[in-house]
């Protein structure tokens, strides 16, 4: 990439830090509005045991993971174009060192079965980077929104399968799975944020 194309932008970090929680909360409020009295009673039970703090703690975890996952994009945009294809699946760029080391970047082999294997494992790695909110928040969110949580987890699971299988086909085919999983996680986090908000205002 040419020097004049290496622009530093923190906009993706800010957008992914703020927007997912807003989207998730909006989705959840629509769910909450349909059975407000039922959900309020369940939230009051949690609030009586100060568990709304637990819900808020998971939201904090979620926003932390969001920052940690998007901050590298500041530098990724300086070394890769959006049109760089499979090259963008590389979370690391290596170089050879030593007396006979060549001055070349070392990246994933993207060809054939080896490339598919590398990208499938990159998808698995991406899962572990992002699903902390889901694991940490299930126990709390299920106590108030059991069926919505079930649906969100089913959608998330299907989306992650789409992401991994799509990635084996090449960069870009994973995008639909990424965004569907993104909205599923945003919904889980929105559930927890609403529990926290209602818990702090519960009488």
C-alpha positions in Angstrom: 0.0 0.0 0.0 1.3 3.5 -0.9 2.2 5.9 1.8 -0.6 8.3 0.8 -3.1 5.5 1.2 -2.0 4.8 4.8 -4.6 6.9 6.7 -5.2 6.4 10.4 -8.9 6.3 11.3 -10.4 5.6 14.7 -13.9 5.8 13.3 -14.5 2.0 13.1 -13.4 1.7 16.8 -15.9 4.3 17.9 -18.7 3.0 15.7 -18.3 -0.6 16.8 -18.0 0.5 20.4 -21.3 2.5 20.5 -23.6 1.2 17.7 -23.9 -2.5 18.6 -25.2 -1.7 22.1 -27.7 0.8 20.7 -28.9 -1.7 18.1 -29.2 -4.5 20.6 -31.1 -2.3 23.1 -33.5 -1.2 20.4 -34.2 -4.8 19.3 -34.7 -5.8 22.9 -37.0 -2.9 23.8 -39.3 -4.1 21.1 -39.3 -7.6 22.6 -39.7 -6.1 26.2 -42.7 -3.9 25.2 -44.8 -6.9 24.2 -44.7 -8.5 27.7 -43.6 -5.6 29.9 -45.3 -6.7 33.1 -43.9 -10.3 32.9 -40.4 -9.1 32.2 -40.6 -6.4 34.9 -41.5 -9.0 37.6 -38.5 -11.2 36.6 -36.2 -8.2 36.6 -37.4 -7.2 40.1 -36.4 -10.6 41.4 -32.9 -10.2 40.0 -32.7 -6.6 41.3 -33.6 -7.7 44.8 -30.4 -9.8 44.8 -28.4 -7.1 43.1 -28.0 -9.2 40.0 -28.5 -6.2 37.7 -24.9 -5.4 38.6 -24.0 -8.7 37.1 -25.9 -7.9 33.9 -24.1 -4.5 33.7 -20.7 -6.2 34.3 -21.3 -8.4 31.2 -22.2 -5.3 29.2 -18.9 -3.8 30.3 -17.1 -7.0 29.2 -18.9 -6.8 25.8 -17.8 -3.2 25.2 -14.3 -4.1 26.2 -14.2 -7.0 23.7 -15.6 -4.7 21.1 -12.7 -2.2 21.6 -10.1 -5.0 21.7 -11.4 -6.5 18.4 -11.7 -3.3 16.5 -8.6 -1.4 17.6 -6.3 -3.5 15.4 -8.4 -2.3 12.4 -6.7 1.1 12.9 -3.5 -0.4 11.8 -5.0 -3.0 9.4 -6.2 -0.2 7.3 -2.6 1.0 6.9 -1.3 -2.3 5.6 -4.2 -3.8 3.7 -6.8 -2.5 1.2 -10.4 -3.5 1.6 -10.0 -5.2 -1.8 -7.0 -7.3 -0.6 -9.2 -10.4 -0.4 -7.9 -13.5 1.4 -4.9 -11.5 2.7 -7.3 -9.7 5.1 -7.9 -13.0 7.0 -4.3 -12.7 8.4 -4.4 -11.7 12.1 -0.6 -11.5 12.0 2.1 -10.5 9.5 5.4 -12.3 10.0 8.9 -11.8 8.6 11.9 -14.0 8.5 14.9 -13.0 10.7 18.5 -14.2 10.9 21.4 -14.1 8.6 19.7 -15.6 5.6 16.2 -14.3 6.3 14.5 -12.8 3.2 12.8 -9.4 3.4 9.4 -10.8 2.6 6.1 -10.7 4.6 5.0 -14.2 5.7 1.2 -14.7 5.5 -1.3 -17.6 5.4 -1.1 -19.9 2.5 -4.4 -19.1 0.8 -4.4 -21.8 -1.9 -6.6 -24.9 -2.2 -7.3 -27.1 0.8 -4.5 -25.4 2.9 -6.1 -22.0 2.4 -9.5 -23.4 3.3 -8.0 -25.0 6.4 -6.3 -21.8 7.4 -9.5 -19.7 7.0 -11.7 -22.2 8.8 -9.4 -22.0 11.8 -9.3 -18.2 11.5 -13.1 -18.4 11.8 -12.8 -20.5 15.0 -10.3 -18.0 16.4 -12.6 -15.2 15.6 -15.4 -17.0 17.5 -13.2 -17.1 20.7 -12.4 -13.4 20.3 -16.1 -12.4 20.2 -18.4 -14.7 22.1 -17.5 -13.8 25.7 -20.7 -11.8 26.2 -22.8 -14.8 25.1 -21.1 -17.2 27.5 -20.9 -14.8 30.4 -24.4 -13.4 30.0 -26.5 -16.5 29.4 -27.2 -17.3 33.1 -28.5 -13.8 33.8 -30.3 -13.1 30.6 -32.1 -16.4 30.6 -33.8 -15.6 33.9 -35.7 -12.7 32.4 -35.8 -13.4 28.6 -35.5 -17.2 28.3 -37.1 -17.7 24.8 -35.5 -14.6 23.2 -32.1 -15.9 24.5 -32.8 -19.3 23.0 -33.6 -17.8 19.7 -30.6 -15.5 19.8 -28.3 -18.4 20.6 -29.8 -20.5 17.7 -29.3 -17.6 15.3 -25.7 -17.1 16.6 -24.9 -20.8 16.2 -26.2 -20.9 12.6 -24.4 -17.7 11.8 -21.1 -19.0 13.0 -21.5 -22.1 10.9 -22.2 -19.9 7.9 -19.2 -17.8 8.8 -16.8 -20.8 8.9 -18.1 -22.6 5.9 -18.2 -19.3 3.9 -14.6 -18.5 4.9 -13.4 -21.8 3.4 -14.8 -20.7 0.0 -12.8 -17.5 0.1 -12.7 -14.1 1.7 -16.1 -12.3 1.5 -18.3 -15.4 1.7 -18.1 -15.2 5.4 -19.6 -11.7 5.6 -23.3 -12.7 5.9 -22.5 -15.1 8.8 -20.4 -12.3 10.5 -23.3 -9.8 10.4 -26.0 -12.2 11.5 -23.8 -13.3 14.4 -23.1 -9.7 15.1 -26.8 -8.8 15.5 -27.4 -12.0 17.6 -24.6 -10.9 20.1 -25.9 -7.3 20.0 -29.3 -8.7 21.1 -27.9 -10.7 24.0 -26.0 -7.6 25.1 -29.1 -5.5 24.7 -31.0 -7.9 26.9 -28.4 -7.5 29.6 -28.3 -3.8 29.3 -32.1 -3.5 29.7 -32.0 -5.8 32.7 -29.3 -3.5 34.2 -31.2 -0.3 33.4 -34.5 -1.6 34.7 -32.8 -3.1 37.8 -31.3 0.3 38.8 -34.7 2.0 38.5 -36.7 -0.8 40.1 -38.6 0.2 43.3 
